[in-house]
Amino acid sequence: MTNQKLKEMSVGELVERFVAIALDQDKAIFDEDNTKFNKLYDQMQSVKDELRTRPGDQRNALRALLDHPNMQVRLKVAITMLALAPDISKEVLRQIADSNRLPQAADAGLILNGLRDGSFVPS
């Protein structure tokens, strides 16, 4: 999807796109399809960038997804929301890390460690 098409989408449509990408990432992880995952990572970054540049930083529209039933969606939302809602985002990351469900638990743990030691700074 081109950046121009993202610019034409409503915030709600961007949120739906974010969820669809995260669900596709989840499938790519378990299919061990790294090429597909990397493409999806770039697509998600474009959606996050578009939300961030909207008036009022519309990444806040993702907040409702912090309790999504899919762990990959929750992980990606929590990471995205760290700069805007650090307390709730860290709590979701802790819950994911404590679940021991790989690979998301490992990713959440790495982010939390990075936050603690300063090697990861949310933006």
C-alpha positions as CSV (number, residue, x, y, z in Angstrom):
1,M,0.0,0.0,0.0
2,T,1.4,3.4,-1.0
3,N,1.9,6.3,1.4
4,Q,-0.6,8.2,-0.7
5,K,-3.3,5.6,-0.1
6,L,-2.6,5.7,3.6
7,K,-3.0,9.5,3.6
8,E,-6.5,9.0,2.1
9,M,-7.6,6.6,4.8
10,S,-9.5,7.6,7.8
11,V,-8.1,7.0,11.3
12,G,-10.5,4.1,11.8
13,E,-9.3,2.6,8.5
14,L,-5.7,3.0,9.6
15,V,-6.5,1.2,12.9
16,E,-8.1,-1.6,11.0
17,R,-5.1,-1.8,8.7
18,F,-2.8,-1.9,11.8
19,V,-4.7,-4.9,13.2
20,A,-4.7,-6.7,9.8
21,I,-0.9,-6.3,9.5
22,A,-0.3,-7.5,13.1
23,L,-2.5,-10.6,12.4
24,D,-0.6,-11.3,9.2
25,Q,2.6,-10.9,11.2
26,D,1.4,-13.4,13.7
27,K,0.7,-15.9,10.8
28,A,4.1,-15.1,9.2
29,I,5.9,-15.8,12.6
30,F,4.3,-19.2,13.0
31,D,4.8,-20.0,9.3
32,E,8.5,-19.0,9.8
33,D,8.2,-16.7,6.8
34,N,10.7,-14.0,7.6
35,T,10.5,-12.4,4.2
36,K,6.8,-11.9,4.6
37,F,7.2,-10.6,8.2
38,N,9.8,-8.1,7.1
39,K,7.5,-6.7,4.5
40,L,4.7,-6.5,7.0
41,Y,7.0,-4.7,9.5
42,D,7.6,-2.0,6.9
43,Q,3.9,-1.7,6.2
44,M,3.1,-1.4,9.9
45,Q,5.8,1.3,10.3
46,S,4.1,3.3,7.5
47,V,0.7,3.0,9.2
48,K,2.2,4.1,12.5
49,D,4.0,7.0,10.8
50,E,0.7,8.1,9.2
51,L,-1.2,8.0,12.5
52,R,1.6,9.9,14.2
53,T,1.6,12.7,11.7
54,R,-2.2,13.2,11.9
55,P,-3.3,16.2,14.0
56,G,-3.2,15.3,17.7
57,D,-1.0,12.2,17.1
58,Q,-3.7,9.7,16.2
59,R,-1.7,6.7,17.5
60,N,-4.0,7.2,20.5
61,A,-6.7,5.5,18.4
62,L,-4.8,2.2,18.9
63,R,-5.3,2.4,22.7
64,A,-8.5,0.3,22.6
65,L,-6.5,-2.6,21.1
66,L,-4.4,-3.0,24.2
67,D,-6.8,-5.8,25.3
68,H,-7.1,-7.4,21.8
69,P,-7.4,-11.2,22.0
70,N,-4.3,-11.6,19.7
71,M,-1.0,-11.3,21.5
72,Q,0.9,-9.9,18.4
73,V,-1.7,-7.1,18.1
74,R,-1.3,-6.3,21.8
75,L,2.5,-6.4,21.6
76,K,2.6,-4.0,18.6
77,V,0.1,-1.6,20.1
78,A,1.9,-1.6,23.5
79,I,5.2,-0.8,21.8
80,T,3.6,1.9,19.6
81,M,1.8,3.5,22.6
82,L,4.9,3.6,24.9
83,A,5.6,7.3,24.2
84,L,1.9,8.3,24.7
85,A,0.7,6.0,27.5
86,P,3.8,4.5,29.1
87,D,2.2,3.1,32.3
88,I,-0.5,1.0,30.6
89,S,1.8,0.0,27.7
90,K,4.5,-1.2,30.1
91,E,1.8,-3.2,32.0
92,V,0.7,-4.9,28.8
93,L,4.3,-5.6,27.9
94,R,4.8,-7.2,31.4
95,Q,1.8,-9.3,30.9
96,I,3.0,-10.5,27.5
97,A,6.5,-11.2,28.9
98,D,5.1,-13.1,31.9
99,S,3.0,-15.3,29.5
100,N,6.1,-17.0,28.3
101,R,4.4,-17.4,24.9
102,L,7.2,-17.1,22.3
103,P,8.2,-15.2,20.4
104,Q,6.0,-12.3,21.7
105,A,7.1,-12.8,25.3
106,A,10.7,-12.6,24.4
107,D,10.1,-9.4,22.3
108,A,8.2,-7.8,25.2
109,G,11.0,-8.7,27.6
110,L,13.6,-7.2,25.3
111,I,11.6,-4.0,25.1
112,L,11.2,-3.8,28.9
113,N,14.9,-4.4,29.4
114,G,15.7,-1.7,26.9
115,L,13.4,0.7,28.7
116,R,15.1,-0.1,32.0
117,D,18.7,0.3,30.7
118,G,17.9,3.2,28.4
119,S,18.8,1.4,25.2
120,F,15.2,1.7,23.9
121,V,13.7,5.2,24.0
122,P,10.0,5.4,22.8
123,S,9.2,8.0,20.3
